[in-house]
Amino acid sequence: QNRVGVICEGSSPSFGTSSMFFTYVIKSIDKNYFYVGLTNNVQRRFLQHQSGKSKTTRAYRPFMLVLVEKFKTRQDARSREKYLKSGCGKEWIRTLFALRNW
């Protein structure tokens, strides 16, 4: 894959509009729920999740951003998103989360 960078945070994102693409993982603060997504603007997308504009994640608010990976192409970001949504990818996320002690 053509990954440019990996950012792991436990706070609010500060990524603006970019020609880059991002695969991201958010975690519900109150429930044991992770969501994996793809966007070209992490800050906008994160705020959509926080404000309840995304029907899929509305019931699990509030969230914290736990992983952002940056890619040069949408195709590369989509491939990573698909992996993270797979059984192996979900296990990788849970392991990462456990190791970081959030």
Backbone atoms as SQL, in Angstrom:
CREATE TABLE atoms (id INTEGER PRIMARY KEY, chain TEXT, resi INTEGER, resn TEXT, atom TEXT, x REAL, y REAL, z REAL);
INSERT INTO atoms VALUES
  (1, 'A', 1, 'GLN', 'N', 0.830, -1.193, 0.000),
  (2, 'A', 1, 'GLN', 'CA', 0.000, 0.000, 0.000),
  (3, 'A', 1, 'GLN', 'C', 0.863, 1.241, 0.000),
  (4, 'A', 2, 'ASN', 'N', 0.279, 2.313, -0.398),
  (5, 'A', 2, 'ASN', 'CA', 1.001, 3.562, -0.552),
  (6, 'A', 2, 'ASN', 'C', 0.696, 4.497, 0.612),
  (7, 'A', 3, 'ARG', 'N', 0.912, 4.004, 1.830),
  (8, 'A', 3, 'ARG', 'CA', 0.607, 4.769, 3.032),
  (9, 'A', 3, 'ARG', 'C', 1.664, 5.855, 3.215),
  (10, 'A', 4, 'VAL', 'N', 1.219, 7.059, 3.522),
  (11, 'A', 4, 'VAL', 'CA', 2.126, 8.178, 3.719),
  (12, 'A', 4, 'VAL', 'C', 2.464, 8.360, 5.184),
  (13, 'A', 5, 'GLY', 'N', 1.494, 8.183, 6.054),
  (14, 'A', 5, 'GLY', 'CA', 1.750, 8.392, 7.471),
  (15, 'A', 5, 'GLY', 'C', 0.659, 7.808, 8.335),
  (16, 'A', 6, 'VAL', 'N', 0.997, 7.577, 9.576),
  (17, 'A', 6, 'VAL', 'CA', 0.042, 7.061, 10.547),
  (18, 'A', 6, 'VAL', 'C', 0.055, 7.994, 11.739),
  (19, 'A', 7, 'ILE', 'N', -1.110, 8.384, 12.166),
  (20, 'A', 7, 'ILE', 'CA', -1.241, 9.258, 13.317),
  (21, 'A', 7, 'ILE', 'C', -2.187, 8.582, 14.297),
  (22, 'A', 8, 'CYS', 'N', -1.759, 8.374, 15.499),
  (23, 'A', 8, 'CYS', 'CA', -2.629, 7.832, 16.542),
  (24, 'A', 8, 'CYS', 'C', -2.852, 8.930, 17.566),
  (25, 'A', 9, 'GLU', 'N', -4.076, 9.235, 17.833),
  (26, 'A', 9, 'GLU', 'CA', -4.408, 10.303, 18.770),
  (27, 'A', 9, 'GLU', 'C', -5.544, 9.851, 19.668),
  (28, 'A', 10, 'GLY', 'N', -5.718, 10.540, 20.739),
  (29, 'A', 10, 'GLY', 'CA', -6.861, 10.306, 21.602),
  (30, 'A', 10, 'GLY', 'C', -7.645, 11.580, 21.785),
  (31, 'A', 11, 'SER', 'N', -7.517, 12.499, 20.846),
  (32, 'A', 11, 'SER', 'CA', -8.151, 13.801, 20.985),
  (33, 'A', 11, 'SER', 'C', -8.825, 14.198, 19.679),
  (34, 'A', 12, 'SER', 'N', -9.158, 15.457, 19.549),
  (35, 'A', 12, 'SER', 'CA', -9.822, 15.957, 18.358),
  (36, 'A', 12, 'SER', 'C', -8.847, 16.065, 17.195),
  (37, 'A', 13, 'PRO', 'N', -9.329, 15.820, 15.988),
  (38, 'A', 13, 'PRO', 'CA', -8.470, 15.902, 14.824),
  (39, 'A', 13, 'PRO', 'C', -8.215, 17.339, 14.413),
  (40, 'A', 14, 'SER', 'N', -7.116, 17.551, 13.705),
  (41, 'A', 14, 'SER', 'CA', -6.826, 18.888, 13.188),
  (42, 'A', 14, 'SER', 'C', -6.386, 18.793, 11.738),
  (43, 'A', 15, 'PHE', 'N', -7.085, 17.975, 10.960),
  (44, 'A', 15, 'PHE', 'CA', -6.754, 17.783, 9.559),
  (45, 'A', 15, 'PHE', 'C', -7.763, 18.529, 8.717),
  (46, 'A', 16, 'GLY', 'N', -7.299, 19.436, 7.876),
  (47, 'A', 16, 'GLY', 'CA', -8.191, 20.197, 7.020),
  (48, 'A', 16, 'GLY', 'C', -8.376, 19.518, 5.682),
  (49, 'A', 17, 'THR', 'N', -8.936, 20.251, 4.741),
  (50, 'A', 17, 'THR', 'CA', -9.126, 19.735, 3.392),
  (51, 'A', 17, 'THR', 'C', -7.772, 19.477, 2.769),
  (52, 'A', 18, 'SER', 'N', -7.689, 18.393, 2.047),
  (53, 'A', 18, 'SER', 'CA', -6.412, 17.980, 1.500),
  (54, 'A', 18, 'SER', 'C', -6.643, 17.208, 0.225),
  (55, 'A', 19, 'SER', 'N', -5.604, 17.123, -0.612),
  (56, 'A', 19, 'SER', 'CA', -5.692, 16.257, -1.775),
  (57, 'A', 19, 'SER', 'C', -5.338, 14.828, -1.388),
  (58, 'A', 20, 'MET', 'N', -5.034, 14.646, -0.114),
  (59, 'A', 20, 'MET', 'CA', -4.737, 13.319, 0.410),
  (60, 'A', 20, 'MET', 'C', -6.040, 12.657, 0.867),
  (61, 'A', 21, 'PHE', 'N', -5.964, 11.357, 1.109),
  (62, 'A', 21, 'PHE', 'CA', -7.106, 10.615, 1.612),
  (63, 'A', 21, 'PHE', 'C', -6.715, 9.962, 2.925),
  (64, 'A', 22, 'PHE', 'N', -7.691, 9.801, 3.799),
  (65, 'A', 22, 'PHE', 'CA', -7.432, 9.299, 5.138),
  (66, 'A', 22, 'PHE', 'C', -8.374, 8.145, 5.461),
  (67, 'A', 23, 'THR', 'N', -7.822, 7.116, 6.063),
  (68, 'A', 23, 'THR', 'CA', -8.615, 6.074, 6.689),
  (69, 'A', 23, 'THR', 'C', -8.546, 6.374, 8.180),
  (70, 'A', 24, 'TYR', 'N', -9.684, 6.345, 8.844),
  (71, 'A', 24, 'TYR', 'CA', -9.700, 6.738, 10.254),
  (72, 'A', 24, 'TYR', 'C', -10.507, 5.736, 11.070),
  (73, 'A', 25, 'VAL', 'N', -10.201, 5.713, 12.358),
  (74, 'A', 25, 'VAL', 'CA', -10.950, 4.887, 13.302),
  (75, 'A', 25, 'VAL', 'C', -11.365, 5.778, 14.460),
  (76, 'A', 26, 'ILE', 'N', -12.648, 5.758, 14.776),
  (77, 'A', 26, 'ILE', 'CA', -13.137, 6.453, 15.963),
  (78, 'A', 26, 'ILE', 'C', -13.666, 5.408, 16.931),
  (79, 'A', 27, 'LYS', 'N', -13.624, 5.743, 18.203),
  (80, 'A', 27, 'LYS', 'CA', -14.129, 4.846, 19.247),
  (81, 'A', 27, 'LYS', 'C', -15.123, 5.597, 20.100),
  (82, 'A', 28, 'SER', 'N', -16.226, 4.945, 20.393),
  (83, 'A', 28, 'SER', 'CA', -17.199, 5.525, 21.301),
  (84, 'A', 28, 'SER', 'C', -16.567, 5.642, 22.686),
  (85, 'A', 29, 'ILE', 'N', -16.747, 6.778, 23.320),
  (86, 'A', 29, 'ILE', 'CA', -16.201, 6.989, 24.665),
  (87, 'A', 29, 'ILE', 'C', -17.000, 6.195, 25.700),
  (88, 'A', 30, 'ASP', 'N', -18.296, 6.056, 25.482),
  (89, 'A', 30, 'ASP', 'CA', -19.167, 5.415, 26.463),
  (90, 'A', 30, 'ASP', 'C', -19.456, 3.933, 26.198),
  (91, 'A', 31, 'LYS', 'N', -19.258, 3.485, 24.957),
  (92, 'A', 31, 'LYS', 'CA', -19.604, 2.116, 24.595),
  (93, 'A', 31, 'LYS', 'C', -18.426, 1.439, 23.903),
  (94, 'A', 32, 'ASN', 'N', -18.450, 0.130, 23.845),
  (95, 'A', 32, 'ASN', 'CA', -17.384, -0.627, 23.199),
  (96, 'A', 32, 'ASN', 'C', -17.682, -0.719, 21.699),
  (97, 'A', 33, 'TYR', 'N', -17.491, 0.388, 20.993),
  (98, 'A', 33, 'TYR', 'CA', -17.838, 0.468, 19.570),
  (99, 'A', 33, 'TYR', 'C', -16.750, 1.222, 18.826),
  (100, 'A', 34, 'PHE', 'N', -16.270, 0.616, 17.747),
  (101, 'A', 34, 'PHE', 'CA', -15.301, 1.250, 16.860),
  (102, 'A', 34, 'PHE', 'C', -15.955, 1.445, 15.502),
  (103, 'A', 35, 'TYR', 'N', -15.600, 2.527, 14.834),
  (104, 'A', 35, 'TYR', 'CA', -16.083, 2.780, 13.477),
  (105, 'A', 35, 'TYR', 'C', -14.892, 3.101, 12.601),
  (106, 'A', 36, 'VAL', 'N', -14.830, 2.485, 11.440),
  (107, 'A', 36, 'VAL', 'CA', -13.754, 2.715, 10.473),
  (108, 'A', 36, 'VAL', 'C', -14.343, 3.443, 9.284),
  (109, 'A', 37, 'GLY', 'N', -13.675, 4.503, 8.829),
  (110, 'A', 37, 'GLY', 'CA', -14.163, 5.254, 7.689),
  (111, 'A', 37, 'GLY', 'C', -13.047, 5.757, 6.805),
  (112, 'A', 38, 'LEU', 'N', -13.446, 6.398, 5.730),
  (113, 'A', 38, 'LEU', 'CA', -12.549, 6.953, 4.714),
  (114, 'A', 38, 'LEU', 'C', -13.025, 8.355, 4.374),
  (115, 'A', 39, 'THR', 'N', -12.099, 9.303, 4.270),
  (116, 'A', 39, 'THR', 'CA', -12.474, 10.679, 3.957),
  (117, 'A', 39, 'THR', 'C', -11.289, 11.436, 3.383),
  (118, 'A', 40, 'ASN', 'N', -11.558, 12.603, 2.833),
  (119, 'A', 40, 'ASN', 'CA', -10.470, 13.501, 2.427),
  (120, 'A', 40, 'ASN', 'C', -10.368, 14.684, 3.395),
  (121, 'A', 41, 'ASN', 'N', -11.229, 14.688, 4.427),
  (122, 'A', 41, 'ASN', 'CA', -11.216, 15.761, 5.417),
  (123, 'A', 41, 'ASN', 'C', -11.614, 15.169, 6.774),
  (124, 'A', 42, 'VAL', 'N', -10.642, 14.804, 7.569),
  (125, 'A', 42, 'VAL', 'CA', -10.896, 14.115, 8.835),
  (126, 'A', 42, 'VAL', 'C', -11.660, 15.008, 9.811),
  (127, 'A', 43, 'GLN', 'N', -11.289, 16.264, 9.891),
  (128, 'A', 43, 'GLN', 'CA', -11.949, 17.165, 10.842),
  (129, 'A', 43, 'GLN', 'C', -13.447, 17.276, 10.550),
  (130, 'A', 44, 'ARG', 'N', -13.802, 17.506, 9.287),
  (131, 'A', 44, 'ARG', 'CA', -15.214, 17.618, 8.909),
  (132, 'A', 44, 'ARG', 'C', -15.962, 16.326, 9.214),
  (133, 'A', 45, 'ARG', 'N', -15.367, 15.205, 8.838),
  (134, 'A', 45, 'ARG', 'CA', -16.030, 13.912, 9.035),
  (135, 'A', 45, 'ARG', 'C', -16.192, 13.579, 10.512),
  (136, 'A', 46, 'PHE', 'N', -15.156, 13.865, 11.301),
  (137, 'A', 46, 'PHE', 'CA', -15.241, 13.619, 12.746),
  (138, 'A', 46, 'PHE', 'C', -16.376, 14.447, 13.359),
  (139, 'A', 47, 'LEU', 'N', -16.472, 15.715, 12.967),
  (140, 'A', 47, 'LEU', 'CA', -17.542, 16.574, 13.488),
  (141, 'A', 47, 'LEU', 'C', -18.927, 16.079, 13.068),
  (142, 'A', 48, 'GLN', 'N', -19.022, 15.489, 11.871),
  (143, 'A', 48, 'GLN', 'CA', -20.298, 14.905, 11.446),
  (144, 'A', 48, 'GLN', 'C', -20.687, 13.748, 12.360),
  (145, 'A', 49, 'HIS', 'N', -19.731, 12.924, 12.704),
  (146, 'A', 49, 'HIS', 'CA', -20.010, 11.819, 13.629),
  (147, 'A', 49, 'HIS', 'C', -20.401, 12.368, 15.006),
  (148, 'A', 50, 'GLN', 'N', -19.658, 13.338, 15.506),
  (149, 'A', 50, 'GLN', 'CA', -19.926, 13.894, 16.840),
  (150, 'A', 50, 'GLN', 'C', -21.297, 14.560, 16.928),
  (151, 'A', 51, 'SER', 'N', -21.720, 15.205, 15.848),
  (152, 'A', 51, 'SER', 'CA', -22.983, 15.946, 15.881),
  (153, 'A', 51, 'SER', 'C', -24.200, 15.078, 15.559),
  (154, 'A', 52, 'GLY', 'N', -23.983, 13.803, 15.236),
  (155, 'A', 52, 'GLY', 'CA', -25.100, 12.907, 14.961),
  (156, 'A', 52, 'GLY', 'C', -25.599, 12.942, 13.538),
  (157, 'A', 53, 'LYS', 'N', -24.847, 13.548, 12.627),
  (158, 'A', 53, 'LYS', 'CA', -25.277, 13.625, 11.226),
  (159, 'A', 53, 'LYS', 'C', -25.102, 12.301, 10.496),
  (160, 'A', 54, 'SER', 'N', -24.326, 11.397, 11.068),
  (161, 'A', 54, 'SER', 'CA', -24.136, 10.075, 10.490),
  (162, 'A', 54, 'SER', 'C', -25.054, 9.095, 11.232),
  (163, 'A', 55, 'LYS', 'N', -26.070, 8.608, 10.540),
  (164, 'A', 55, 'LYS', 'CA', -27.071, 7.741, 11.156),
  (165, 'A', 55, 'LYS', 'C', -26.447, 6.483, 11.762),
  (166, 'A', 56, 'THR', 'N', -25.430, 5.938, 11.091),
  (167, 'A', 56, 'THR', 'CA', -24.791, 4.699, 11.540),
  (168, 'A', 56, 'THR', 'C', -24.165, 4.830, 12.921),
  (169, 'A', 57, 'THR', 'N', -23.599, 5.990, 13.217),
  (170, 'A', 57, 'THR', 'CA', -22.857, 6.158, 14.473),
  (171, 'A', 57, 'THR', 'C', -23.585, 7.002, 15.516),
  (172, 'A', 58, 'ARG', 'N', -24.720, 7.552, 15.184),
  (173, 'A', 58, 'ARG', 'CA', -25.432, 8.487, 16.068),
  (174, 'A', 58, 'ARG', 'C', -25.621, 7.957, 17.488),
  (175, 'A', 59, 'ALA', 'N', -26.009, 6.707, 17.631),
  (176, 'A', 59, 'ALA', 'CA', -26.326, 6.140, 18.946),
  (177, 'A', 59, 'ALA', 'C', -25.093, 5.899, 19.816),
  (178, 'A', 60, 'TYR', 'N', -23.913, 6.011, 19.236),
  (179, 'A', 60, 'TYR', 'CA', -22.684, 5.676, 19.971),
  (180, 'A', 60, 'TYR', 'C', -21.880, 6.901, 20.400),
  (181, 'A', 61, 'ARG', 'N', -22.400, 8.085, 20.168),
  (182, 'A', 61, 'ARG', 'CA', -21.680, 9.318, 20.541),
  (183, 'A', 61, 'ARG', 'C', -21.519, 9.425, 22.048),
  (184, 'A', 62, 'PRO', 'N', -20.526, 10.146, 22.521),
  (185, 'A', 62, 'PRO', 'CA', -19.450, 10.863, 21.813),
  (186, 'A', 62, 'PRO', 'C', -18.295, 9.919, 21.448),
  (187, 'A', 63, 'PHE', 'N', -17.416, 10.418, 20.571),
  (188, 'A', 63, 'PHE', 'CA', -16.298, 9.644, 20.064),
  (189, 'A', 63, 'PHE', 'C', -14.960, 10.295, 20.376),
  (190, 'A', 64, 'MET', 'N', -13.919, 9.456, 20.276),
  (191, 'A', 64, 'MET', 'CA', -12.563, 9.975, 20.235),
  (192, 'A', 64, 'MET', 'C', -11.912, 9.345, 19.010),
  (193, 'A', 65, 'LEU', 'N', -11.024, 10.092, 18.412),
  (194, 'A', 65, 'LEU', 'CA', -10.294, 9.627, 17.244),
  (195, 'A', 65, 'LEU', 'C', -9.118, 8.804, 17.733),
  (196, 'A', 66, 'VAL', 'N', -9.026, 7.548, 17.292),
  (197, 'A', 66, 'VAL', 'CA', -7.949, 6.695, 17.780),
  (198, 'A', 66, 'VAL', 'C', -6.899, 6.373, 16.727),
  (199, 'A', 67, 'LEU', 'N', -7.234, 6.539, 15.453),
  (200, 'A', 67, 'LEU', 'CA', -6.257, 6.246, 14.409),
  (201, 'A', 67, 'LEU', 'C', -6.589, 7.011, 13.144),
  (202, 'A', 68, 'VAL', 'N', -5.555, 7.593, 12.531),
  (203, 'A', 68, 'VAL', 'CA', -5.684, 8.211, 11.219),
  (204, 'A', 68, 'VAL', 'C', -4.489, 7.756, 10.396),
  (205, 'A', 69, 'GLU', 'N', -4.764, 7.263, 9.201),
  (206, 'A', 69, 'GLU', 'CA', -3.705, 6.883, 8.277),
  (207, 'A', 69, 'GLU', 'C', -3.896, 7.676, 6.992),
  (208, 'A', 70, 'LYS', 'N', -2.815, 8.215, 6.484),
  (209, 'A', 70, 'LYS', 'CA', -2.844, 9.119, 5.333),
  (210, 'A', 70, 'LYS', 'C', -2.356, 8.389, 4.082),
  (211, 'A', 71, 'PHE', 'N', -3.078, 8.576, 2.969),
  (212, 'A', 71, 'PHE', 'CA', -2.747, 7.917, 1.708),
  (213, 'A', 71, 'PHE', 'C', -2.751, 8.913, 0.560),
  (214, 'A', 72, 'LYS', 'N', -1.980, 8.592, -0.470),
  (215, 'A', 72, 'LYS', 'CA', -1.917, 9.460, -1.648),
  (216, 'A', 72, 'LYS', 'C', -3.117, 9.275, -2.570),
  (217, 'A', 73, 'THR', 'N', -3.704, 8.074, -2.570),
  (218, 'A', 73, 'THR', 'CA', -4.837, 7.821, -3.460),
  (219, 'A', 73, 'THR', 'C', -6.038, 7.298, -2.677),
  (220, 'A', 74, 'ARG', 'N', -7.209, 7.538, -3.239),
  (221, 'A', 74, 'ARG', 'CA', -8.445, 7.043, -2.629),
  (222, 'A', 74, 'ARG', 'C', -8.456, 5.518, -2.649),
  (223, 'A', 75, 'GLN', 'N', -7.943, 4.939, -3.723),
  (224, 'A', 75, 'GLN', 'CA', -7.909, 3.488, -3.850),
  (225, 'A', 75, 'GLN', 'C', -7.095, 2.846, -2.726),
  (226, 'A', 76, 'ASP', 'N', -5.942, 3.424, -2.401),
  (227, 'A', 76, 'ASP', 'CA', -5.127, 2.890, -1.311),
  (228, 'A', 76, 'ASP', 'C', -5.845, 3.024, 0.031),
  (229, 'A', 77, 'ALA', 'N', -6.478, 4.173, 0.243),
  (230, 'A', 77, 'ALA', 'CA', -7.213, 4.395, 1.490),
  (231, 'A', 77, 'ALA', 'C', -8.390, 3.422, 1.589),
  (232, 'A', 78, 'ARG', 'N', -9.065, 3.168, 0.477),
  (233, 'A', 78, 'ARG', 'CA', -10.208, 2.241, 0.473),
  (234, 'A', 78, 'ARG', 'C', -9.758, 0.809, 0.770),
  (235, 'A', 79, 'SER', 'N', -8.608, 0.425, 0.221),
  (236, 'A', 79, 'SER', 'CA', -8.079, -0.912, 0.498),
  (237, 'A', 79, 'SER', 'C', -7.803, -1.082, 1.990),
  (238, 'A', 80, 'ARG', 'N', -7.223, -0.063, 2.594),
  (239, 'A', 80, 'ARG', 'CA', -6.929, -0.124, 4.025),
  (240, 'A', 80, 'ARG', 'C', -8.222, -0.144, 4.837),
  (241, 'A', 81, 'GLU', 'N', -9.201, 0.669, 4.430),
  (242, 'A', 81, 'GLU', 'CA', -10.496, 0.680, 5.113),
  (243, 'A', 81, 'GLU', 'C', -11.125, -0.711, 5.070),
  (244, 'A', 82, 'LYS', 'N', -11.094, -1.355, 3.921),
  (245, 'A', 82, 'LYS', 'CA', -11.664, -2.696, 3.787),
  (246, 'A', 82, 'LYS', 'C', -10.947, -3.681, 4.700),
  (247, 'A', 83, 'TYR', 'N', -9.622, -3.578, 4.784),
  (248, 'A', 83, 'TYR', 'CA', -8.880, -4.461, 5.677),
  (249, 'A', 83, 'TYR', 'C', -9.287, -4.227, 7.135),
  (250, 'A', 84, 'LEU', 'N', -9.347, -2.950, 7.540),
  (251, 'A', 84, 'LEU', 'CA', -9.679, -2.641, 8.931),
  (252, 'A', 84, 'LEU', 'C', -11.095, -3.071, 9.301),
  (253, 'A', 85, 'LYS', 'N', -11.964, -3.196, 8.312),
  (254, 'A', 85, 'LYS', 'CA', -13.330, -3.647, 8.571),
  (255, 'A', 85, 'LYS', 'C', -13.443, -5.174, 8.552),
  (256, 'A', 86, 'SER', 'N', -12.367, -5.850, 8.151),
  (257, 'A', 86, 'SER', 'CA', -12.365, -7.315, 8.135),
  (258, 'A', 86, 'SER', 'C', -12.162, -7.846, 9.547),
  (259, 'A', 87, 'GLY', 'N', -12.312, -9.136, 9.715),
  (260, 'A', 87, 'GLY', 'CA', -12.101, -9.747, 11.031),
  (261, 'A', 87, 'GLY', 'C', -10.698, -9.508, 11.557),
  (262, 'A', 88, 'CYS', 'N', -9.696, -9.703, 10.706),
  (263, 'A', 88, 'CYS', 'CA', -8.298, -9.477, 11.117),
  (264, 'A', 88, 'CYS', 'C', -8.059, -8.008, 11.454),
  (265, 'A', 89, 'GLY', 'N', -8.636, -7.132, 10.652),
  (266, 'A', 89, 'GLY', 'CA', -8.471, -5.703, 10.885),
  (267, 'A', 89, 'GLY', 'C', -9.111, -5.252, 12.186),
  (268, 'A', 90, 'LYS', 'N', -10.294, -5.771, 12.470),
  (269, 'A', 90, 'LYS', 'CA', -10.977, -5.431, 13.728),
  (270, 'A', 90, 'LYS', 'C', -10.155, -5.896, 14.927),
  (271, 'A', 91, 'GLU', 'N', -9.582, -7.084, 14.806),
  (272, 'A', 91, 'GLU', 'CA', -8.736, -7.600, 15.881),
  (273, 'A', 91, 'GLU', 'C', -7.501, -6.722, 16.061),
  (274, 'A', 92, 'TRP', 'N', -6.911, -6.269, 14.954),
  (275, 'A', 92, 'TRP', 'CA', -5.745, -5.379, 14.995),
  (276, 'A', 92, 'TRP', 'C', -6.098, -4.070, 15.718),
  (277, 'A', 93, 'ILE', 'N', -7.261, -3.520, 15.415),
  (278, 'A', 93, 'ILE', 'CA', -7.708, -2.274, 16.058),
  (279, 'A', 93, 'ILE', 'C', -7.884, -2.488, 17.560),
  (280, 'A', 94, 'ARG', 'N', -8.537, -3.561, 17.937),
  (281, 'A', 94, 'ARG', 'CA', -8.761, -3.833, 19.370),
  (282, 'A', 94, 'ARG', 'C', -7.439, -4.048, 20.098),
  (283, 'A', 95, 'THR', 'N', -6.485, -4.704, 19.451),
  (284, 'A', 95, 'THR', 'CA', -5.160, -4.896, 20.047),
  (285, 'A', 95, 'THR', 'C', -4.455, -3.563, 20.223),
  (286, 'A', 96, 'LEU', 'N', -4.483, -2.742, 19.198),
  (287, 'A', 96, 'LEU', 'CA', -3.880, -1.406, 19.263),
  (288, 'A', 96, 'LEU', 'C', -4.512, -0.604, 20.398),
  (289, 'A', 97, 'PHE', 'N', -5.827, -0.645, 20.473),
  (290, 'A', 97, 'PHE', 'CA', -6.539, 0.089, 21.511),
  (291, 'A', 97, 'PHE', 'C', -6.148, -0.390, 22.895),
  (292, 'A', 98, 'ALA', 'N', -6.061, -1.706, 23.074),
  (293, 'A', 98, 'ALA', 'CA', -5.677, -2.283, 24.376),
  (294, 'A', 98, 'ALA', 'C', -4.252, -1.891, 24.743),
  (295, 'A', 99, 'LEU', 'N', -3.337, -1.901, 23.778),
  (296, 'A', 99, 'LEU', 'CA', -1.955, -1.543, 24.038),
  (297, 'A', 99, 'LEU', 'C', -1.791, -0.086, 24.436),
  (298, 'A', 100, 'ARG', 'N', -2.633, 0.778, 23.874),
  (299, 'A', 100, 'ARG', 'CA', -2.534, 2.205, 24.148),
  (300, 'A', 100, 'ARG', 'C', -3.268, 2.575, 25.433),
  (301, 'A', 101, 'ASN', 'N', -3.997, 1.635, 26.030),
  (302, 'A', 101, 'ASN', 'CA', -4.645, 1.821, 27.328),
  (303, 'A', 101, 'ASN', 'C', -5.641, 2.976, 27.361),
  (304, 'A', 102, 'TRP', 'N', -6.439, 3.156, 26.301),
  (305, 'A', 102, 'TRP', 'CA', -7.443, 4.226, 26.296),
  (306, 'A', 102, 'TRP', 'C', -8.684, 3.740, 26.987);
